[in-house]
Amino acid sequence: WVGPGRAHLVVALRSALVRGAHARLFVGAGIVAGSSAESEWRETEMKSLAMLRALGGGDVVRR
């Protein structure tokens, strides 16, 4: 929320929009100086697989 003189902002690196039997997963990376694009990509894949499994899904990741 944002109010006069105050702000509370949060970045969710993992979230999902669930509608019935379907879910759309969103994952992000915490890219900082010295980050490697390849390792950040692998990390986002691992995050999405962990969320998919937590929701009872398999190993399929659609981009």
C-alpha positions in Angstrom: 0.0 0.0 0.0 1.1 3.6 -0.6 -0.1 6.5 1.5 0.9 10.1 2.2 4.5 10.1 3.4 4.6 6.3 3.6 5.0 3.4 1.2 5.2 -0.3 1.8 6.5 -2.1 -1.3 7.3 -5.8 -1.7 8.8 -7.7 -4.6 7.4 -11.2 -5.0 10.0 -13.4 -6.7 7.6 -16.3 -6.6 3.8 -16.1 -7.1 0.9 -17.9 -8.8 -2.5 -17.1 -10.1 -4.7 -20.1 -9.5 -8.1 -20.5 -11.2 -9.7 -23.8 -10.7 -7.5 -26.6 -11.9 -5.1 -24.2 -13.7 -2.3 -22.1 -12.3 0.0 -19.5 -14.0 3.3 -19.3 -12.2 5.4 -16.1 -12.0 9.1 -16.2 -10.9 11.8 -13.6 -10.9 15.4 -13.1 -10.3 17.3 -11.0 -7.8 19.8 -9.7 -10.3 22.7 -7.7 -8.8 26.1 -6.6 -9.9 28.1 -9.7 -10.8 25.1 -11.8 -11.6 25.4 -14.3 -14.4 22.5 -14.5 -16.9 22.9 -18.2 -17.2 22.9 -18.9 -13.5 19.9 -16.5 -12.9 18.0 -18.3 -15.6 18.7 -21.7 -14.0 17.6 -20.3 -10.6 14.2 -19.1 -12.1 13.7 -22.5 -13.6 14.3 -24.2 -10.3 11.9 -21.8 -8.6 9.2 -22.5 -11.1 9.7 -26.3 -10.8 9.5 -26.1 -7.0 6.2 -24.1 -7.3 4.8 -26.5 -9.9 5.5 -29.5 -7.8 4.0 -27.8 -4.7 0.8 -27.4 -6.7 0.9 -31.1 -7.6 2.1 -30.6 -11.2 4.9 -32.4 -13.1 8.1 -31.2 -14.6 6.6 -29.4 -17.6 7.5 -25.7 -17.8 5.9 -23.6 -20.5 7.4 -20.2 -21.4 
